[in-house]
Amino acid sequence: MKQGSLTRRNFVTAAALGAVAMGAAAATGCSAPAAKDEAATDAAAAEGESMAAADYQNIYADGANLMPARKAKCPGPRGPVAFEAELQGSVDREEDFDVVVVGAGIGGLMAALKAADMGAKVLVLEKMTRGRGCFECFGAVDAKIQKEAGLEIDRAVLLDEIYRSAYYRIRPEAPRTYVERSGEATDFWQAMLDKGANGFIITPVAEAPATNGMPAMTQFIPSELGFYDSPCLPESAGVRSGLSGIYVCLEMQDIAKSAYPENIDMRFSTPAVQLERGEDGRVTGVVARDADGYFRANAAQGVILATGGYDANPEMMEAWTRPEDYAYSSWWNPGWGTTGDGHMMGLAVGAQMDPIPHPVMNFRWGTPTSFADFRTWNAVYFGILVNGRGQRFVREDGPFQVVSNAQNAQPAFGKNCWYIFDEAMSEGLEDGGFEEFKSKGWLYEGNTAAELAEACGIDAEGLQATLDRYAGFFKNMRDEDFDRDLNITMPFTGGKLYAFTSNSNVLATVGGLCIDANCSVIDMDDEPIPGLFACGNVSGSFFAGNYPRHIPGTSIGRAITFGYVAAESAVNGTIGVGPKLDGNAPALFAYAEGGAVSDEALANSEDLGMWNPYAPIHGSSLDYTPEQLGGNAMACENCHEYRAGGETVADGMKWLAE
Ligand SMILES: Cc1cc2nc3c(=O)[nH]c(=O)nc-3n(C[C@H](O)[C@H](O)[C@H](O)COP(=O)(O)OP(=O)(O)OC[C@H]3O[C@@H](n4cnc5c(N)ncnc54)[C@H](O)[C@@H]3O)c2cc1C
């Protein structure tokens, strides 16, 4: 047995030492003679505890891993981190504002416009030369345009789907705010855009099928909104490029300056580096940095963090997200400014954050350098997706996130997965695609499955078996393995076979600082931190485990809604009341305070056979009702009679094992 590995004996010993130490400390108080003993016992306890912790960590062969989790280097972009735990110089200037918004992405711009529209004097700080903002479509509930189009959304069903998608690991407040206020926020957004020069209009996304061409398996998707009917959008923005959002955000930056020149002061290349807190705990402003050094920006009504996620901070990705969510991924249009500064600024003043690992918004159809090459559209749409064993692993028509997650769960974080398609499915690649992709090593071909498998380096027998089985599903039009809808795809019809590379694509991280219904950031005791608000991807309390792409654009939807609500809360001075933490809830039995089981007690109790008090069925049975004991109403009584030497039901029972 290697040193430090987990054995039952040293685990028990370590726990016992810890208990002895606690008991000793309580018994001796602070008396001087006892202090030496106490120190010795503490040291022994510390050693015992650290031994136990090491035991948990070193469960693999030496050197493989310290923690029982796979690790991976994050290959993603590295942007400029602005958060500073310690300032590198003095703060010599000071300016006063009502509201300071940190980040001029979509959430920050909404917050700034709303606060300004309510009459506040707003400073917007943006670290980069332009604010980010990248999207195609978004969700909302009961916006005017949705009502006019007859799009009805059942609020309770949508809320349930949001909670369900987080496996209920979130509190209800933030999603409820989204559902209740997103329509109003969308109407405000349109009203703001109407002040611009370019005629941006929000309209329903009328395309079918409506989620990036893949069925979304949800009734909500048809309610999605976008900007595709805006006359000003250049052709190249396309419907599905993610670029329409960039133009919308540029327009909003312009509107902020032109429509609210007295209220909004927008500064680029000027990062916030720290939050400032008064003695009463209220966040009073930020320290920011520009070409002349640090300056203090006071915020009488509040600071709104809108710094986005941390997809451009590889170390943070490694620390806070799952390795499979980035290890074999490329990035789609990275923002570079999203380095988690707001997360760190919040944590530094005691904010609570979503539990890790945080979800990553990722999409299928990545190429090694970026997102979808549209010449491969038919191939991806009609083909199948296989791993290195040549086996399918997901319904290929699932929402983007679903397919990504499934690929990332394959061996080596989804490396060596391929779209397999044939000549009939390859339309679109004629325009130079074949040659270009082959020369890059992204595309292989073969006249047979064996030839193709050999070319791209996957298992030939596996691929042949998969193709045969998949072909058989078309007889009854039923995919018996993954329930793909075969009516909207086509079978392989012979001819040449192709394999095109496949990897996931990182768009954003979506876990952040916990917020309440008013978008106040909450602290470790679940109390709102006065003067601190968050919106968009720096905020949390909305997703857990996964970004649910089958629900329309909740990422932009919550960014605009929470930007709007955060601004309103700051200007109105709304602050929620935290929960009563203790109330009359009974204290739980504190196992940790009980004595640890000694080796001697364990040895003695083993003689008791099935009535061993440490056996699972009996443990704590004094507090159980007989009904809880496996339906055997007599169990508890039997046990105690047995201890007294009496007959038990068990004595009369038959045991299959014997
Ligand atoms: C290609 C692509 C397509 C997408 N499509 C969609 C879509 O269709 N629908 C959807 O819902 N979502 C979509 N998303 C996700 C969406 O872009 C984000 O979730 C959204 O932009 C988050 O908004 P935000 O305001 O929180 O942050 P961001 O828009 O990321 O803005 C944060 C800003 O804060 C700035 N900043 C950071 N730190 C500091 C600091 N210390 N001081 C000052 N400024 C700072 C950053 O530079 C940045 O400008 C897409 C993402 C990508 C990459």
The ligand as an ORCA input file, in Angstrom:
! r2SCAN-3c Opt
* xyz 0 1
  C     -20.278     34.581    -30.924
  C     -21.250     34.654    -29.804
  C     -22.604     34.595    -30.060
  C     -23.516     34.673    -29.013
  N     -24.855     34.613    -29.283
  C     -25.734     34.717    -28.274
  C     -27.129     34.714    -28.547
  O     -27.552     34.628    -29.696
  N     -27.989     34.801    -27.507
  C     -27.548     34.889    -26.215
  O     -28.383     34.945    -25.319
  N     -26.239     34.927    -25.928
  C     -25.324     34.855    -26.921
  N     -23.981     34.909    -26.641
  C     -23.555     35.146    -25.259
  C     -23.564     36.635    -24.973
  O     -22.681     37.285    -25.830
  C     -23.114     36.951    -23.552
  O     -23.730     36.096    -22.665
  C     -23.455     38.407    -23.204
  O     -22.783     39.263    -24.074
  C     -23.094     38.742    -21.798
  O     -23.310     40.104    -21.610
  P     -22.599     40.892    -20.425
  O     -23.085     42.279    -20.493
  O     -22.752     40.151    -19.191
  O     -21.040     40.821    -20.753
  P     -20.223     41.216    -22.033
  O     -21.094     41.525    -23.190
  O     -19.207     40.153    -22.191
  O     -19.515     42.572    -21.609
  C     -18.661     42.697    -20.509
  C     -17.819     43.934    -20.713
  O     -17.140     44.242    -19.500
  C     -15.839     44.696    -19.828
  N     -14.969     44.580    -18.640
  C     -14.502     43.439    -18.086
  N     -13.768     43.734    -16.999
  C     -13.784     45.073    -16.861
  C     -13.210     45.976    -15.936
  N     -12.429     45.539    -14.947
  N     -13.428     47.298    -16.085
  C     -14.196     47.757    -17.104
  N     -14.739     46.947    -18.034
  C     -14.544     45.623    -17.897
  C     -15.439     43.807    -20.983
  O     -14.362     44.331    -21.708
  C     -16.744     43.752    -21.782
  O     -16.837     44.765    -22.718
  C     -23.056     34.817    -27.673
  C     -21.684     34.869    -27.418
  C     -20.792     34.796    -28.460
  C     -19.333     34.869    -28.150
*
